[in-house]
Amino acid sequence: MSYLTTILPSLLAGLKTTLGVFFLTIIGSVPLGILVSLGMKSPYFTIRWLINGYIWIMRGTPLLLQLIFIYYGLGMMGIAFPRFEAAIIAFIINYAAYLAEIFRGGLQSVPRGQYDAAKVLGFSKIQTFFKIILPQVVKIVVPSFGNEVINLVKDTSLVYVIGLGDILRAGNIAASRDVTLMPYLLVGLIYLIMTAVVTLLLRRRETVLNTWR
């Protein structure tokens, strides 16, 4: 226990970075994913083609490779980002692509009659989307969205590859310095706690939404 108390401050410092990547990714990828899902229904072929190409690339290549390209690859081309900003950009554009597919499925699940009823009641397209369609989509996509959020908790460890001081990097430094696996065990425990908290919050939200039936 005395050893754990000595390495805990460095792990908590790395945890701040991990949580920062997690929350900023959620904040950025959700609205972007909604916009991309709406763009997939655009009447213009060029817009649909570009968006489908973006989703194909993001879902068809590893997030690790995207991190390396944005930080190292763009840096070689003169477009340099700090480590943290590069990680946020990579995570947002990656998760927005996955969430766009989830939201697209949710939009397609809303009956066409909902749009017709809103039109009869005099709602504008914007009012129809935000007041009628979007609440139903949220209820539909919560389980799939929850899976992506849980994956995000674990994927934040990938920022280690670009030298960002997250919790895994802090644990690796302590393990290499002290020649022990104890830091890794503590890192794993922290990830388990974060995953458990996220799972509990999502299940409570799903229960609340189920009361709308």
C-alpha positions in Angstrom: 0.0 0.0 0.0 2.9 2.4 0.7 4.2 1.8 -2.8 0.8 2.5 -4.3 0.5 5.8 -2.5 3.8 6.8 -4.0 2.8 6.2 -7.6 -0.8 7.3 -7.2 -0.2 11.0 -7.7 1.5 10.4 -11.1 -1.4 8.1 -12.2 -4.0 10.7 -11.1 -2.1 13.4 -13.1 -2.3 11.1 -16.1 -6.0 10.4 -15.4 -6.7 14.1 -15.9 -5.4 13.8 -19.5 -7.4 10.6 -20.1 -10.6 12.2 -18.8 -9.9 15.4 -20.9 -9.6 13.3 -24.1 -12.8 11.4 -23.1 -15.0 14.3 -22.4 -13.8 16.5 -25.3 -14.3 13.6 -27.7 -17.9 13.2 -26.5 -18.5 17.0 -26.7 -17.1 17.2 -30.2 -18.1 13.9 -31.8 -21.8 13.9 -30.9 -22.8 17.1 -32.7 -20.5 16.3 -35.6 -21.9 12.8 -35.9 -25.5 14.2 -36.0 -24.5 16.6 -38.8 -22.8 13.9 -40.8 -25.8 11.6 -40.4 -28.0 14.4 -41.8 -25.6 14.9 -44.6 -25.9 11.2 -45.5 -29.6 12.0 -46.4 -28.7 15.0 -48.5 -30.4 15.1 -52.0 -27.0 16.1 -53.5 -24.9 13.2 -54.7 -21.6 15.0 -54.2 -22.3 15.6 -50.5 -23.4 12.0 -49.9 -20.3 10.7 -51.8 -17.9 12.8 -49.8 -19.5 11.9 -46.5 -19.6 8.2 -47.3 -15.9 8.4 -48.3 -15.1 10.0 -45.0 -17.0 7.4 -43.0 -15.3 4.6 -45.1 -11.9 5.9 -44.3 -12.5 6.5 -40.6 -14.1 3.1 -40.0 -11.8 1.2 -42.4 -8.5 2.3 -40.8 -7.3 1.9 -37.2 -7.7 4.8 -34.8 -4.0 4.2 -33.9 -3.0 4.9 -37.5 -5.1 8.0 -37.6 -3.4 9.3 -34.5 0.0 8.7 -36.0 -1.0 10.4 -39.3 -2.5 13.5 -37.7 0.4 14.1 -35.3 3.4 12.8 -37.2 2.2 12.7 -40.8 0.6 16.2 -40.9 3.7 17.5 -39.0 5.9 16.4 -41.8 3.7 18.3 -44.2 4.0 21.5 -42.2 0.7 21.2 -40.4 1.8 20.7 -36.8 -0.5 20.2 -33.9 0.4 19.9 -30.2 0.0 16.3 -28.8 -3.2 16.9 -27.0 -4.9 18.8 -29.8 -3.8 16.1 -32.3 -5.3 13.4 -30.1 -8.6 15.3 -29.8 -8.9 15.9 -33.5 -8.2 12.2 -34.3 -10.7 11.0 -31.7 -13.4 13.4 -32.7 -13.3 12.7 -36.4 -13.0 8.9 -35.8 -15.9 8.6 -33.3 -18.1 11.1 -35.3 -18.0 8.6 -38.2 -19.2 5.7 -36.0 -21.8 7.8 -34.3 -23.0 9.1 -37.7 -23.9 5.5 -38.6 -25.7 5.0 -35.3 -27.7 8.2 -35.7 -28.5 7.4 -39.3 -30.0 4.1 -38.1 -32.0 6.0 -35.5 -33.3 8.5 -38.0 -34.4 5.7 -40.3 -36.3 4.0 -37.5 -38.5 7.1 -36.9 -41.8 6.4 -38.9 -42.5 8.7 -41.8 -45.8 9.6 -40.2 -44.0 11.6 -37.5 -42.7 14.0 -40.2 -46.2 14.2 -41.8 -47.9 14.9 -38.5 -45.4 17.6 -37.6 -46.1 19.3 -41.0 -49.8 19.2 -40.5 -49.4 20.8 -37.1 -47.4 23.6 -38.7 -43.9 22.8 -37.4 -41.0 24.0 -39.4 -38.3 21.6 -40.5 -36.0 22.7 -37.7 -38.7 22.5 -35.1 -39.7 19.0 -36.3 -36.1 17.8 -36.0 -35.3 19.1 -32.6 -38.7 18.8 -30.9 -40.1 15.6 -32.5 -37.5 13.6 -34.3 -34.3 14.0 -32.3 -35.9 13.0 -28.9 -37.1 9.7 -30.5 -33.7 9.1 -32.1 -31.9 9.6 -28.8 -34.1 7.0 -27.2 -33.5 4.5 -30.0 -29.7 4.9 -30.2 -28.9 4.9 -26.4 -27.8 1.2 -26.3 -25.5 1.5 -29.4 -24.3 4.9 -28.3 -23.4 3.4 -24.9 -21.3 0.8 -26.4 -19.3 3.4 -28.3 -18.8 5.5 -25.1 -17.5 2.4 -23.3 -15.1 1.7 -26.1 -14.0 5.3 -25.9 -13.0 4.9 -22.3 -10.6 2.1 -23.3 -9.4 3.7 -26.6 -8.1 6.8 -24.7 -5.1 4.7 -23.9 -4.0 4.9 -27.5 -2.8 8.5 -27.0 0.2 6.9 -25.4 1.6 6.3 -28.9 2.1 10.0 -29.6 3.8 10.6 -26.2 0.8 12.1 -24.4 1.0 11.9 -20.6 -2.1 9.8 -20.0 -2.7 7.3 -17.2 -1.2 4.4 -19.2 2.0 6.3 -19.9 2.3 7.2 -16.2 1.8 3.5 -15.3 4.4 2.4 -17.9 7.0 4.9 -16.6 6.5 3.7 -13.0 6.6 0.0 -14.0 9.8 0.5 -16.0 11.5 2.5 -13.2 10.6 0.1 -10.4 10.6 -3.1 -12.4 7.1 -4.2 -11.2 3.7 -4.9 -12.7 1.9 -3.2 -9.8 1.4 0.1 -11.7 -0.3 -1.8 -14.6 -2.6 -3.5 -12.2 -3.6 -0.1 -10.7 -4.1 1.4 -14.2 -6.3 -1.6 -15.1 -8.4 -1.1 -11.9 -8.9 2.6 -12.7 -10.1 1.8 -16.2 -12.5 -0.8 -14.7 -13.9 1.8 -12.3 -14.3 4.4 -15.2 -16.1 1.8 -17.3 -18.3 0.8 -14.4 -19.3 4.4 -13.8 -20.1 5.0 -17.4 -22.1 1.8 -17.7 -24.1 2.7 -14.6 -24.9 6.2 -15.9 -26.0 4.9 -19.3 -28.2 2.2 -17.8 -29.9 4.8 -15.6 -30.5 7.0 -18.6 -31.8 4.1 -20.6 -34.2 3.3 -17.8 -35.5 6.9 -17.7 -36.0 6.9 -21.5 -37.9 3.7 -21.3 -40.6 5.4 -19.2 -41.6 7.3 -22.4 -43.1 4.1 -23.8 
